[in-house]
Structure formats: structure tokens, C-alpha cells
Amino acid sequence: MEKYYVRIDTAFISKLTTAYNTSTEKLLSVLEVSNENRENLGFGYQLKDNGKGVGSISFNYQILYYNNDVVAYQLSTYIKSNKPKRIKKLYRGKLSSIFNVDDNYNVKPISFGMDKVQEPLMGIDKRDDNNLNEIMSPFIGIVYGDHCGYSMSLLNNRKAFDDTVRTENCLYLLYSKNPATRLMAIEYFYCNQAEFNENQKQSIISRVEELKKKPMITKTCSGCFVGGEITEKLIIELENCK
């Protein structure tokens, strides 16, 4: 069975390599990316977050669309640690044709168009800050919440947001392509209004009113369940933060 999986996996990696070197369209075709189940981010942007399993290896992808055109993607995989060393070396050799694989068999994701993922929506100038870039990106996770899942773990995007948000960058975060980041910034503002000066308050409230006018559903997590709520309703609830 191991030989079968290795044969299937290595053949697919070769096919993936050819596609990657040909075009984005060919790469997504080999990954069998469908047009269904894209998440609406608002402002014409959509996110596709899925993966493809082969034999004993899988490839996870995140794709950012703008008006149905691919503007960015990230593709990742990993080599299972329980594989025999000779098999891991084989996988490392095959994957190295696309990915950067270190001596410990860690595979670095490949990406395209990350500047588009991290840049703000129209209306504000981009800032050169790696921490801000991370939380501005929809690729970090678009679920709005805090602790989530059966283990009630802190969401990755929430942790990154809490480590990054300040009064001086709250307005900037309201221009993120990530709807969860936008909501967390609104939450931060209304729960910490005393920390903002009057000019900051006026600019942020004006931006919040703009966001209210954009009808969409935002993914949320409460307890163990991920669902969706109307964004305007969430914003109104956040405005009452004490």
C-alpha cells in the first residue's frame, strides 16, 4: 500500500509542477478548484479556502478573487513525520521542484500576489508593517469570534489582532479585505473609545457608517459552532459595547 501511495503522490507532484510552471489557470485546474463555496469578503472580493488530497499527501490552497478574477493564492503541503526517512527524502526531492523544503522536511508555502492580499481597500494609503500585513490578509482566517471549537482555542486571527491593534492603526484595519478584521477593529474602537481623540473618533465612525451600508454575511463562531450573521446587525451590537 505504501508503494501505491508513493507512486500516486509523486506522479501528482510532477503534474502539479508542470502546471505551476505553465500558468495559474493550469495550476488551479490540476488542483480541481471549483467555483462553488467561495466566501464573500465584500467590496467585490471572494475567498476560496479548500484543499486536494491525493494518496497520502494533501495540498491546501487559499485563493483571493476580485470580480471572479484570481488576484492571489497560497498553496501549502507537508511531509508526514511518521514516514520512513527514505520516503521523506523522496518526497522532499519531488516537492523541491516547487516548494522550499528544509533539512527537517518542513515545506514552505508558495504564494502569488500577496501584496494584493495585504493591501487595504481603496480609501487609505498602504502601510509598510509586517504585523499589520498579517492581520489585513484574509488568508489568516475570516471567522469573527474569540475562542472557538470543541477545545475552545483562541482563533489565530484574534490572537494576531490582539497583538497588533492600537489606537493609531484601528482606522487602517477598518480598510482590511478581511471582514473579521474589520469587525474586530470596530469592536476594539467601541470598547475603548476613551483612548481615541476626537479626530480619530470622527474618522472611525464615518468609516463604520460606510461599512454598515455594505450588505453581506460575516462568518462567526460562538462556542463550537461556525455560522454567519448579517454584518450590519453585528456592527450595531458592537456599538453598544460598554
Summary of the structure (lengths in Angstrom):
residues: 242
radius of gyration: 20.4
end to end distance: 59.5
largest distance: 67.1
contacts: 685
relative contact order: 0.10
helix: 43%
strand: 23%
